[in-house]
Amino acid sequence: MSAAGTGPFYRAAGMTYLRYSNLCADYLRNVLKEPFKAKAMQRQVISYRSAPFADGKAGASTVVDLKTGMPSKGGGGVTGEL
């Protein structure tokens, strides 16, 4: 049994695990040296394709940049690639 008041340190800082892991990943990407930093920054780009549906049919799809929430120019980045 753990003592009362103990738990993950990110919770004590008022963060979720997802926020904590994203923050750690940002710090790691920032301290990398070239050419590793350039490769890591390319993987940071995330986008998704969104299409409105009306009457059971998909409308025109739009690629949206996850960081800005705005439609991206040029077709977007690679999604789901490690």
C-alpha positions as CSV (number, residue, x, y, z in Angstrom):
1,M,0.0,0.0,0.0
2,S,1.2,3.5,-0.7
3,A,1.0,6.3,1.8
4,A,-1.7,8.9,1.4
5,G,-0.8,11.8,-0.8
6,T,1.7,9.9,-2.9
7,G,1.2,9.3,-6.6
8,P,2.7,10.2,-9.9
9,F,4.8,13.3,-9.8
10,Y,3.2,14.7,-13.0
11,R,-0.2,14.7,-11.1
12,A,1.4,16.6,-8.2
13,A,2.4,19.2,-10.8
14,G,-1.2,19.4,-12.1
15,M,-0.5,17.7,-15.4
16,T,-2.0,14.7,-17.2
17,Y,0.3,12.0,-18.4
18,L,-0.2,13.0,-22.0
19,R,0.8,16.6,-21.3
20,Y,3.8,15.4,-19.4
21,S,4.9,13.0,-22.1
22,N,4.5,15.7,-24.8
23,L,6.5,18.1,-22.7
24,C,9.3,15.6,-22.3
25,A,9.3,14.9,-26.1
26,D,9.6,18.6,-26.8
27,Y,12.5,18.9,-24.5
28,L,14.2,15.9,-26.1
29,R,13.7,17.2,-29.6
30,N,15.2,20.6,-28.6
31,V,18.5,19.1,-27.2
32,L,19.2,16.8,-30.2
33,K,22.1,17.6,-32.5
34,E,21.9,17.7,-36.3
35,P,21.0,15.6,-38.4
36,F,18.9,13.9,-35.7
37,K,17.1,17.1,-34.7
38,A,15.9,17.7,-38.3
39,K,14.5,14.1,-38.5
40,A,12.8,14.4,-35.1
41,M,11.2,17.8,-36.1
42,Q,9.8,16.3,-39.3
43,R,8.1,13.6,-37.2
44,Q,6.5,16.3,-35.0
45,V,4.2,17.4,-37.8
46,I,0.8,15.8,-37.4
47,S,-2.2,16.4,-39.5
48,Y,-5.5,14.7,-40.2
49,R,-8.1,14.6,-43.0
50,S,-11.6,15.9,-42.2
51,A,-14.7,15.6,-44.4
52,P,-18.2,16.7,-43.6
53,F,-21.0,14.2,-44.2
54,A,-24.4,15.1,-45.4
55,D,-27.2,12.7,-46.4
56,G,-24.7,9.8,-46.1
57,K,-22.2,11.2,-48.5
58,A,-18.8,12.7,-47.8
59,G,-18.2,16.3,-48.9
60,A,-14.9,17.8,-49.9
61,S,-12.1,16.6,-47.6
62,T,-9.7,19.0,-45.9
63,V,-6.3,18.3,-44.4
64,V,-6.0,20.0,-41.0
65,D,-2.8,20.7,-39.1
66,L,-3.2,19.4,-35.5
67,K,-1.0,22.0,-33.9
68,T,-2.9,25.1,-35.3
69,G,-6.3,23.5,-36.0
70,M,-6.3,25.3,-39.4
71,P,-6.4,23.7,-42.9
72,S,-2.8,23.1,-44.0
73,K,-1.4,24.1,-47.3
74,G,0.2,21.6,-49.7
75,G,-1.6,18.4,-48.6
76,G,-0.4,18.1,-45.0
77,G,2.2,15.9,-43.3
78,V,2.5,12.2,-42.9
79,T,0.1,10.7,-40.3
80,G,0.8,7.7,-38.2
81,E,4.4,7.1,-39.3
82,L,7.0,6.4,-36.7
